[in-house]
C-alpha cells in the first residue's frame, strides 16, 4: 500500500487561510483525474503539470505559485515520478508472475475494496472488437476493461502507477507469443 510522501518545505509559505504551510503531502493521482486534467489543459503542458501537482498535493494555484522554486522543483519531480512509475517499481517484493496487487486499493462499483485483479489475455475476437472502437483511448479502455474485469469507472479510480502496470501487462498480451509466457512460467 502506498504511503503519501511528505516534503518538508525549506522555505515555508502561507496557505490560503494565512496559516504557515511547512510541509506538503504528495498523493497518487488516479487515471481519471489525470485524464480529466489532460482534457482541461489540452495543449498547455505547464498548466497540465501544475494542475496535476495541485491535484496531487491539494495546493491551490495561489499556494503553488507562492512556493520557492527549489521546493516547487522537488515537489514537481516527485509528482512526475509517481505519474510515470509503474506499480511494479513501487511495491516492495513485487512478483511479476503473480496476479497484480494494487499499490492503492479503491472502492469498486460493487462497494467492495479492490486490492488486486486477475488479468486474462484477450481472445482474438476481443482484439478484433477492440479495433472497432473509434479512437485510441476508446480502444485502450475497452481492452483494459475486457482483460482486467474492471468497469470503465473502476479503471478511472486506478492510481496512475497501477494503470501503468496494467498497460505494461496488456502490451505483453497483445505483442508477445505464447512462448514468452511459457518462459515466465518456467522461471517462477
C-alpha positions in Angstrom: 0.0 0.0 0.0 1.3 3.5 -0.9 2.0 5.9 1.8 1.9 9.6 0.8 5.3 11.3 0.8 5.7 14.4 2.8 8.0 17.2 1.6 9.2 19.5 4.4 9.4 22.9 2.8 12.8 24.6 3.2 11.0 27.9 2.7 7.6 27.7 4.4 4.8 29.8 2.9 1.4 31.0 3.9 -1.6 28.9 2.8 -4.9 30.4 1.5 -6.1 30.9 5.1 -2.9 32.8 6.2 -1.5 29.9 8.2 2.1 28.7 7.8 2.4 25.8 5.5 5.6 24.0 6.2 5.0 20.6 4.7 3.3 19.2 1.7 1.8 15.7 1.3 2.1 14.2 -2.2 -0.6 11.6 -3.0 -1.1 9.4 -6.0 -3.3 10.7 -8.9 -5.9 8.4 -10.4 -6.0 7.7 -14.1 -9.4 9.5 -14.2 -8.0 12.6 -12.5 -5.1 12.7 -15.0 -7.5 12.2 -17.9 -9.8 15.0 -16.8 -6.9 17.4 -16.2 -5.5 16.5 -19.7 -8.8 17.5 -21.3 -9.0 20.7 -19.3 -5.4 21.7 -20.1 -5.1 20.3 -23.6 -2.1 21.6 -25.4 -0.9 23.6 -22.3 1.8 21.4 -20.8 2.8 23.8 -17.9 -0.9 24.2 -16.9 -1.4 20.4 -17.1 1.7 19.8 -14.9 0.6 22.4 -12.4 -3.0 21.0 -12.4 -1.5 17.6 -11.6 0.7 19.0 -8.9 -2.3 20.8 -7.3 -4.5 17.6 -7.5 -1.7 15.5 -6.0 -0.8 17.9 -3.2 -4.1 19.7 -2.5 -2.3 23.0 -3.0 -4.3 25.8 -4.6 -2.8 27.7 -7.6 -2.1 30.6 -5.4 -0.3 28.4 -2.8 1.6 26.6 -5.6 2.8 29.9 -7.1 4.0 31.1 -3.7 6.4 28.2 -3.3 10.1 28.9 -3.6 11.4 27.3 -6.8 13.7 24.7 -5.2 10.7 23.5 -3.1 8.5 23.5 -6.2 11.1 21.6 -8.2 11.3 18.8 -5.5 7.5 18.5 -5.4 7.2 18.6 -9.2 9.9 15.9 -9.6 8.2 13.6 -7.2 4.7 14.1 -8.7 6.2 13.4 -12.1 7.9 10.3 -10.8 4.7 9.0 -9.4 2.8 9.8 -12.6 5.2 7.8 -14.7 6.1 5.0 -12.4 4.7 1.5 -12.7 3.3 0.0 -9.5 5.8 -2.8 -10.0 8.6 -0.4 -9.1 6.8 0.9 -6.0 5.6 -2.3 -4.5 8.2 -4.0 -2.2 8.9 -7.6 -3.3 6.8 -7.2 -6.4 6.2 -10.7 -8.0 5.7 -10.3 -11.8 4.4 -13.9 -12.1 1.5 -13.4 -9.6 -1.8 -11.7 -10.2 -1.3 -7.9 -9.7 -1.8 -6.5 -6.3 -2.9 -2.8 -6.4 -0.5 -0.3 -5.0 -3.5 1.8 -4.0 -6.8 0.0 -3.3 -10.1 1.6 -4.2 -13.8 1.0 -3.7 -15.3 -0.9 -6.7 -18.7 -0.4 -8.3 -20.0 -3.2 -6.0 -19.0 -1.3 -2.9 -16.1 -3.8 -2.1 -12.5 -2.7 -1.8 -10.5 -3.7 -4.8 -7.0 -4.7 -3.8 -5.9 -6.9 -6.7 -7.2 -8.2 -10.0 -6.8 -11.2 -12.3 -5.6 -10.3 -15.8 -6.9 -12.5 -18.5 -5.3 -12.5 -22.0 -7.8 -11.4 -24.7 -9.1 -13.7 -27.3 -8.6 -12.8 -31.0 -12.4 -12.0 -31.1 -11.8 -9.5 -28.3 -8.9 -7.8 -30.0 -11.0 -7.7 -33.2 -13.8 -6.0 -31.3 -11.3 -3.6 -29.8 -10.3 -2.4 -33.3 -13.9 -1.3 -34.0 -13.7 1.5 -31.4 -13.2 4.9 -33.0 -10.1 6.2 -31.2 -7.0 5.1 -29.3 -8.5 6.0 -25.9 -11.7 4.0 -26.5 -9.6 1.0 -27.6 -7.4 1.3 -24.5 -10.4 1.4 -22.2 -12.2 -1.5 -24.0 -9.2 -3.8 -23.8 -8.3 -2.8 -20.3 -11.8 -3.5 -19.0 -12.1 -6.7 -21.0 -8.8 -8.2 -19.6 -9.0 -6.9 -16.1 -12.7 -7.2 -15.3 -12.8 -3.6 -14.1 -15.6 -1.4 -15.4 -14.6 1.9 -17.1 -15.5 3.8 -13.9 -13.3 1.5 -11.9 -10.4 1.9 -14.3 -10.6 5.7 -13.7 -10.2 5.0 -10.0 -6.9 3.2 -10.5 -3.8 5.1 -9.4 -1.6 6.1 -12.2 1.2 3.6 -11.2 -1.5 0.8 -11.1 -2.8 1.9 -14.5 0.8 2.0 -15.9 1.4 -1.6 -14.7 -1.9 -2.7 -16.3 -0.9 -1.2 -19.6 2.5 -2.8 -19.5 0.9 -6.2 -18.9 -1.6 -5.7 -21.7 1.1 -4.8 -24.1 2.7 -8.2 -23.3 -0.6 -9.9 -24.1 -1.0 -8.0 -27.3 2.5 -8.3 -28.7 4.2 -11.4 -27.2 3.8 -15.0 -28.3 2.8 -17.9 -26.1 6.5 -18.8 -25.6 7.1 -15.5 -23.8 4.6 -16.5 -21.1 5.8 -20.1 -21.1 9.3 -18.8 -20.2 7.9 -16.6 -17.5 6.0 -19.5 -16.0 9.1 -21.7 -16.1 11.2 -19.0 -14.3 8.7 -18.8 -11.4 
